[in-house]
Amino acid sequence: PAAPARTAPGRAGAAGPRPVRPAGSPPVVRPDRAVRVIAAFAADVVAVIVAAVSAGLTALPAVSYLAVALIALATAGRPDGRIGARVSDDAARIVLAAAVPAAVVLAWVSPATAGRLALTAAVAAVLLRGAVSWALRAAARRGVLAGRALVIGAGPEGAEIARLLREHPEYGLVPCGMVDGT
């Protein structure tokens, strides 16, 4: 007789295995990923607003800077779910994305004010992204914000990977099952 098929167990407290998403259905948004992206965006908004206010920008320059800086920051160092990702890995991109858009306001303010804006925005963006990263890691360590991981390989190596993921919740991944490719 054939061995019974293995299914991934549900999360703690869930009854039975999780259903498989039917082909052609829309992708499921991972809550852990959505929280990471929203938290980073919120940190960027706060950093850019703090910089604009501290530089004393009026309405048009402030709105112009906010728009360009938020677009630049949206592409720089997004939390992408990498295991062990740190803000320091993306600090140079974050600094450039926060500082370079300050050139937009040169038509309205002095170079000294634009420089203060760039410096304040860069420092605030890195510090706030660092605080968000720390908070997200703390949530992952407590199991509040963790993504599911399917371990490929049911042999000793797969078991070792699953064990390491369980022992290191700060990675933000919880093994939900193992699949053997043979």
C-alpha positions as CSV (number, residue, x, y, z in Angstrom):
1,P,0.0,0.0,0.0
2,A,1.1,3.6,-0.8
3,A,2.1,5.9,2.1
4,P,-0.6,8.5,2.9
5,A,0.0,11.9,1.4
6,R,1.5,14.5,3.7
7,T,-0.2,17.8,4.1
8,A,0.9,21.0,5.7
9,P,-0.7,21.5,9.1
10,G,-2.6,24.7,9.8
11,R,-1.4,27.4,12.1
12,A,-1.7,26.7,15.9
13,G,-5.3,26.4,16.8
14,A,-6.4,25.8,13.2
15,A,-8.4,22.7,12.4
16,G,-6.9,20.5,9.7
17,P,-4.6,21.2,6.7
18,R,-4.8,24.5,4.8
19,P,-6.7,24.3,1.5
20,V,-4.7,24.8,-1.7
21,R,-5.5,27.9,-3.7
22,P,-7.3,27.0,-6.9
23,A,-5.5,27.8,-10.2
24,G,-6.5,31.1,-11.6
25,S,-7.5,32.6,-8.3
26,P,-6.0,35.9,-7.2
27,P,-2.8,35.7,-5.1
28,V,-3.1,35.8,-1.4
29,V,-1.6,38.8,0.3
30,R,0.8,37.7,3.0
31,P,-0.1,39.7,6.2
32,D,3.5,39.7,7.4
33,R,4.7,41.2,4.1
34,A,1.9,43.8,4.0
35,V,2.7,44.9,7.6
36,R,6.4,45.3,6.7
37,V,5.7,47.4,3.6
38,I,3.1,49.6,5.3
39,A,5.3,50.2,8.4
40,A,8.3,51.2,6.2
41,F,6.1,53.5,4.2
42,A,4.7,55.1,7.4
43,A,8.3,55.6,8.6
44,D,9.2,57.3,5.3
45,V,6.2,59.6,5.4
46,V,7.1,60.7,9.0
47,A,10.8,61.2,8.0
48,V,10.0,63.3,5.0
49,I,7.4,65.4,6.9
50,V,9.8,66.0,9.8
51,A,12.5,67.1,7.3
52,A,10.1,69.4,5.5
53,V,8.9,71.0,8.7
54,S,12.3,71.4,10.2
55,A,13.6,73.1,7.0
56,G,10.6,75.5,7.2
57,L,9.3,74.7,3.7
58,T,6.1,76.4,2.6
59,A,3.3,74.5,0.9
60,L,4.4,74.1,-2.7
61,P,8.1,73.2,-2.0
62,A,7.0,70.9,0.8
63,V,4.4,69.0,-1.4
64,S,6.9,68.8,-4.2
65,Y,9.6,67.4,-2.0
66,L,7.2,65.0,-0.3
67,A,6.1,63.6,-3.6
68,V,9.5,63.1,-5.1
69,A,11.1,61.8,-1.9
70,L,8.4,59.3,-1.2
71,I,8.6,57.9,-4.7
72,A,12.4,57.7,-4.3
73,L,12.1,56.0,-0.9
74,A,9.5,53.6,-2.2
75,T,12.2,52.1,-4.4
76,A,15.1,52.2,-1.9
77,G,15.6,49.4,0.6
78,R,12.1,48.1,0.8
79,P,11.6,45.3,3.4
80,D,11.5,42.4,1.0
81,G,11.4,39.5,3.5
82,R,15.0,38.6,3.2
83,I,16.1,36.5,6.1
84,G,18.3,38.6,8.4
85,A,17.8,41.8,6.4
86,R,19.0,44.9,8.1
87,V,18.6,48.6,7.5
88,S,22.3,48.9,7.3
89,D,22.3,46.8,4.2
90,D,20.2,49.5,2.4
91,A,21.4,52.6,4.3
92,A,23.2,54.1,1.3
93,R,20.2,53.8,-0.9
94,I,17.9,55.2,1.8
95,V,20.2,58.2,2.4
96,L,20.4,58.9,-1.4
97,A,16.6,58.5,-1.8
98,A,15.9,60.9,1.0
99,A,18.6,63.5,0.2
100,V,18.7,63.8,-3.6
101,P,15.0,64.9,-4.0
102,A,16.0,68.0,-1.9
103,A,17.3,69.4,-5.2
104,V,13.6,69.8,-6.3
105,V,13.1,72.7,-3.8
106,L,16.2,74.7,-4.9
107,A,13.9,76.8,-7.1
108,W,12.2,78.0,-3.9
109,V,14.8,77.9,-1.1
110,S,18.5,78.6,-0.6
111,P,21.1,75.9,-1.0
112,A,21.7,75.9,2.7
113,T,18.0,75.2,3.4
114,A,18.0,72.4,0.8
115,G,21.1,71.0,2.4
116,R,19.5,71.0,5.8
117,L,16.4,69.4,4.3
118,A,18.6,66.7,2.7
119,L,20.5,66.0,5.9
120,T,17.5,65.9,8.1
121,A,15.6,63.7,5.7
122,A,18.4,61.2,5.3
123,V,19.1,60.9,9.1
124,A,15.4,60.7,9.9
125,A,14.7,58.0,7.2
126,V,17.5,55.8,8.4
127,L,16.6,56.2,12.1
128,L,12.9,55.6,11.5
129,R,13.5,52.6,9.2
130,G,15.9,51.2,11.9
131,A,13.2,51.6,14.5
132,V,10.6,49.9,12.3
133,S,13.0,47.1,11.5
134,W,13.7,46.6,15.3
135,A,9.9,46.6,16.0
136,L,9.2,44.1,13.2
137,R,12.0,41.8,14.4
138,A,10.7,42.0,18.0
139,A,7.2,41.0,16.6
140,A,8.7,38.1,14.7
141,R,10.6,36.9,17.7
142,R,7.3,36.8,19.7
143,G,5.6,34.9,16.8
144,V,3.2,37.8,16.2
145,L,4.5,38.5,12.7
146,A,5.8,35.4,11.0
147,G,5.6,34.1,7.4
148,R,5.1,30.5,6.6
149,A,8.0,28.5,5.1
150,L,7.6,25.2,3.2
151,V,10.9,23.3,3.6
152,I,11.9,21.5,0.4
153,G,13.5,18.2,1.4
154,A,12.2,15.9,4.0
155,G,15.6,14.3,4.8
156,P,18.0,15.2,7.5
157,E,18.9,18.5,5.9
158,G,15.3,19.6,5.6
159,A,14.7,18.6,9.2
160,E,17.8,20.7,10.2
161,I,16.5,23.7,8.4
162,A,13.0,23.3,10.0
163,R,14.7,23.0,13.4
164,L,16.8,26.2,12.8
165,L,13.7,28.1,11.7
166,R,11.9,27.1,14.9
167,E,14.9,27.9,17.1
168,H,15.4,31.4,15.5
169,P,12.0,33.1,15.4
170,E,13.8,36.4,14.6
171,Y,14.0,35.2,11.0
172,G,10.3,35.7,10.8
173,L,9.6,32.3,9.3
174,V,7.7,29.3,10.7
175,P,8.0,26.0,9.0
176,C,4.6,24.8,8.0
177,G,5.5,21.5,6.3
178,M,8.1,19.6,4.4
179,V,8.1,18.2,0.9
180,D,10.3,15.5,-0.4
181,G,11.2,16.0,-4.1
182,T,11.9,12.3,-4.7
